[in-house]
C-alpha cells in the first residue's frame, strides 16, 4: 500500500492544475494513513500496533465529528 501511495504522488506537478488536484486528493485521503505509518515505522512490532490503534481511534473520532458537523448543516 505504501508503494502505491508513493507511486501515485507526482513529485513536481509543474503548475499543472489537474495533477495538483490529484495530488491534493490523494494526500488528503490516503496520505493520512501513509504519514501515520511512516511515523511508527521505526518502533518494534508491539509498539507499532499500539500506536496505529491509537491513530485509528483518533481517525474514527475525527471522522464521526466531521460527519456529525456536516450532517448538522
C-alpha positions in Angstrom: 0.0 0.0 0.0 2.8 2.4 0.8 4.4 1.7 -2.6 1.1 2.5 -4.3 0.8 5.8 -2.5 4.4 6.8 -3.3 3.8 5.8 -6.9 0.6 7.9 -7.1 2.0 11.2 -5.9 3.8 13.1 -8.7 6.7 15.0 -7.1 6.8 18.0 -9.4 3.4 18.9 -10.9 4.9 21.9 -12.9 1.9 24.2 -12.4 -0.5 21.7 -13.9 -3.8 22.2 -12.1 -5.1 18.6 -12.8 -2.0 17.0 -11.3 -2.1 19.4 -8.4 -5.7 18.5 -7.7 -5.0 14.8 -8.0 -2.0 15.1 -5.6 -4.1 17.0 -3.1 -7.0 14.5 -3.2 -4.6 11.6 -2.8 -2.6 13.2 0.0 -5.8 14.2 1.9 -7.5 10.8 1.9 -4.7 8.2 1.6 -1.8 10.3 2.8 -3.1 10.5 6.4 -2.6 6.7 6.9 0.7 6.9 5.0 2.1 9.6 7.3 0.9 7.6 10.4 2.6 4.5 9.1 5.9 6.3 8.4 5.8 7.9 11.9 5.7 4.5 13.7 7.9 2.6 11.2 11.0 2.7 13.5 9.3 1.1 16.6 9.1 -2.5 17.4 6.1 -4.7 16.3 4.1 -4.4 19.5 4.6 -0.7 20.0 3.8 -0.1 16.3 0.5 -1.8 16.7 -0.4 0.2 19.8 0.4 3.5 18.1 -1.5 2.5 14.9 -4.5 1.5 17.1 -4.3 5.0 18.7 -4.2 6.6 15.3 -7.2 4.6 14.2 -9.2 5.7 17.2 -8.3 9.3 16.6 -9.3 9.0 12.9 -12.6 7.4 13.9 -13.3 10.2 16.4 -12.4 12.8 13.8 -14.5 11.3 11.1 -17.6 10.9 13.3 -17.2 14.5 14.4 -16.8 15.7 10.8 -19.8 13.7 9.7 -22.0 15.0 12.6 -20.9 18.6 11.8 -21.7 18.2 8.1 -24.9 16.4 8.8 -26.0 19.2 11.2 -26.0 21.8 8.3 
